[in-house]
Each structure stands twice: as C-alpha cells, then as structure tokens.
C-alpha cells in the first residue's frame, strides 16, 4: 500500500507542476501587454511601466515562473486586477458553494446511477434495460446549461417552487431551496454516466465463474447481485466517477451561471468578462489543485474497494 | 452471398468489403440508423441553409422583435427582430464546421500519438501517456475556456481549443488496439520483410484500428458540438451577429421570462444533434467491440 501511495503521490506532484507550467504559459501567450490592457489606451508610458513593475512583468521570464510557482504553492496567487483584493480570498469565499454543489450532485448521481445500472444489467435486453440505456444516452447528450434552463423554466417560472436566483443562505430551508435545482440538474447528468458504466461493469462480472458458483451453492440471487457482483464491478465505476469529476467541474460552471448561484463558475465568467488575468490564473491553480486532489482520492478509493490494488 | 464452394472467386475489393462491414455494423444495432438519419437531416439543413432559410439570419427588424411564431417567421423572432428559424439553420453550419474540423484535427494528432506510443512502448510510451492522462484529468471546458479567453474568440481559436482538449482521448483510443495488433502474425511478417516502422504503422496498423477510431470520432464530434455551444453560451463563441446555437441561447436567456422559446429552440437543436451522434456512435461501438458495450 505504501509503495502504491508513494507512486500515486509522485504522479500527483508531477501533474501539479506540469499543469501549473501550462497555466503559466497560457496566461503569457495573451496577445498584447497585460499592463496596457489593465490601464487602457489612455495610460501614460510611466504608468504602464509602473504597472509592469507591480505585476512583475519587468523581470526575466524564468524569474516570473519561479515567483508564480512559489506563490501558487504558498497560496499567494496575486491580487485581482479588478477588485484589488487577494485572489485566494475571492476564491475561498465562493469555493464552498461549488464544492457543496459538486458533492451533492455526485451523491445524487451515484444514488440513482448505481442501482439503475445494476437493475438494467440484471434485466439485460428487457424493456427496463432499453429504457435505461436510451434515457442515460439522452442524459449525457444534454448540454448542462440547456437542461438547467428547462428546469428553471419548469420549476422556478411556470411553477414558482424554487427561486430564480439560487443564492439564498441563512436557514436549512433556504439552503435546500438554493441547492435543489442545480443539484438535480448536475445529478441527473452524472447519473446518466454512472448508470452506463455500472451496467457494463455488472454485465462483465455477472458472466464470471464465481457468480455461477455462488448461485450453485444456493446463495440468494439478490445477495449474489449486490454483495458478490457489485463489489467486483465497483472498480470501473470508481474510475469513471473520478474521470467524470473533471467533466462535472466544467458542467458546474454552466449550471452556476443559469441558476445565478455563487461559485467558481460565476467567478471565472466574471474574470473573463473583465479580463482579470491574475484572477483567471489563480482560478486555474485552484482547479488544478482540485483535480489533483480528486485523482488522489480516486486512487485511495480503489484501495478501499479492492484490497488487491494495494499489492500491485 | 453468391460465392459457391466450387468456383473460387477473386477477393472482394477493399472498398466493397468496407462498405459491407459498415452496413453490417449499422444493422447490429438499429439505433445507429436512427442516429445517422437524424444527423444527415441536420447536416443537409445546414448545407442548404441559404436555400431553406426564409430570411437573412443577421437582418434586424426592430419593429418585429420578440414576435411569436407566424407564417412569415415559423419560430418567431428574437430581441432584434431577426428570424429564429433562419438563425438556427445558419447556426447549424457553425456548430458542424467547428465540430468536424476540431474532431478531425484531434483525431489525426491523437491517433499519431497513440499509435507511435503503442508501437514503440517502453519508457517513451509511459511518459507520453502520462502526459495525456494529465491533460485528460483537467476539466476540458475550463482549459478550452482559458485558451479561447487568452487567444480571443475567433473560429480558429475555438477549433484549436476544442481540438487540443480532445487529443488525449484519441491518443488513448488509438494506443490500446495498436498494442493488441502489433503482436499479430501479419505485423510480424511486415517486420520480416524489412518494412520501415513508419510504413508498418501507417499502412498496416492504422487501417486495422481505423474503425474503432472512427466510431469514437462520432462520439467526440457530439462532445465537440456541445463544447462549442457551452463556450458560446459563456460568451466565448464566434463573434455576434454570426448566429451560433450557444450564442442564441445566451441572448435568449436574457429574455427568459417573457420569451422562453428563444433559448429553448436552439437548446433543443443542440440536444437533437448531440443525441443523434451519440445514438450513432454508441450503436456502432457495440457492433465493433461488444466488450465496450455501454461504457461511458
């Protein structure tokens, strides 16, 4: 287990550096001088020079890179070009909203997707199976902002059950009101992915010899499916959930926009519109950290779901 | 089949063989036909948009803004009085062109990376694929958004962003069958004949793994169209007034309270195209590799 963990940790560190480097390069290929962009066309030469010094743009590129990497790891991501407040402060302010939404929709997606996938696999090529396959294919065809708009139209506008702006806080009721529609939107799309992979993993496992053996020695079918088969089908399911999280993070951006819910999505779109490059750079750092952390957790989950992984 | 036991027939031409194999793959899962037909209808509508569109898609008419459907404007008009049906038809062109070009670019680059990595193996393979895994782990919408935001929202930059984020997927798709195929006897024979690595990879491995790549391409085309629409919805689409489906939803969303149809119509258009491509690709994948059945 230790060797497995060390290897995964090393990969995580390499990923972190590689993506941070990519972000650094991407932000620097922006056409034009950021100082000029911030100050506008009317700025004097001296003002632009001063801004360049303030942003550290007067230093050689390798030095900027070292400063960026050091800062990124220490949590010093610079100051927003628009609000003047530290980027990390702005990010941490909305981060809980996004994490909460992602976790609730992941739970919802798993709670719907795993049983539905098992049910479809057990009833292979029957009506249930076809219905679940078509509906899950439809689910993963939905652009998340389109499904969000339909939900908003149905349950906030036609039937005024939920707020149009999902940003209420204070009580449990307010929390429930603000998270329900966004979480249903992301949860149903997540469920579509999880249903498909659970079904296919279960089909593989149900064909195994040990499933037949369990049946032959008289284990009830229900126990065979849920205890013997599902346990073994979980590894590919966890892999897909881990990979899917990065899609979910992208989808949450679109969902947050439609439901006017605070979060990383709203923050990044605001930064885009106002050309707040330090904010964008900081947001990429936080996304990278989240992705690396999620991958590590996925690896740990393998170990829990399948003790054999630890030995490899 | 007209081949009898006694008269040896010449081998069917590669083209005829491929055509038969394709029809067989489609027949294995009837939903692929449904997907193909819907997709072809949309593609036809996009190509013949100048003939089908009742109005100029960018012509404004403030007097006729936000009108409900009439005989003259079958799906009504938007906030600038522009005909929505015409904008949908022209928008399909943008979606399909960006989708096709970016998927093709990703397919070419990704396949080359995957085949070369699979063929040479060893440390080279490990390093290349780890790099691909890193890219794959990063949210592609966020990465695409950053690329387009930095380079500017032009058609070329959007294509570049979508293509770059899809390369790792194609590299993975091409690598696995390359590894399976390279141990076969006919590849062994190529080596014995002294063929160069490039010739074996291009002339003998690629044709054998091409069906798998092509099927995945149909699924990634769906993904590319959805990503383009998402970028446009965020405000990083091809610049207005050029109609794009994502951009139309963005504009329609501003009038969601009184003219919901403005956002719903292009939304349904995206859903129909993406669903058709997923039906097509999913059915074909079942036919080509039963083991992949239903995997996301």
Interface residues (C-beta under 8 A of the other chain):
Chain A: X11 X14 X15 X18 X19 X23 X26 X27 X29 X30 X31 X133 X134 X137 X138 X140 X141 X142 X143 X144 X145 X146 X149 X150 X152 X153 X157 X193 X196 X197 X199 X200 X203 X204 X236 X240 X243 X244 X246 X247 X249 X250 X251 X253 X254 X257 X258 X268 X269 X272 X273 X280 X284 X287 X288 X291 X292 X295
Chain B: X31 X130 X131 X134 X136 X137 X138 X139 X140 X141 X142 X145 X146 X147 X149 X150 X151 X152 X222 X226 X229 X230 X233 X234 X235 X236 X249 X253 X256 X257 X260 X263 X264 X267 X268 X270 X271 X274 X275 X278 X279 X282 X291 X292 X293 X294 X295 X296
